Amino acid sequence: MHSGERIECLRPASGLVTGIDPVMRACGGIWIAHGGGDADREVVDANNKILVPEDEKRYVLKQVWTNDKGQEDVYY
């Protein structure tokens, strides 16, 4: 990120997010997800975690970082 840029939280419209997010909001817990960008690294704590959603802080999002090979192995 460049100085002065604002980090914006975007909620994907995928089926997984649509199905799991309401359950996580209601029950709490930890959602483990791929961290995909510079902003993801900037918002997590020392344990690669962040409380979400931003306005409610109902559950923990744990970011996992992979290289291109690791991401290819998981997703393809």
PyMOL commands that set and color helices and strands:
alter all, ss='L'
color gray80, all
select helices_A, chain A and resi 15-27+38-43+68-75
alter helices_A, ss='H'
color red, helices_A
select strands_A, chain A and resi 30-34+49-52+59-64
alter strands_A, ss='S'
color yellow, strands_A
deselect
rebuild
show_as cartoon
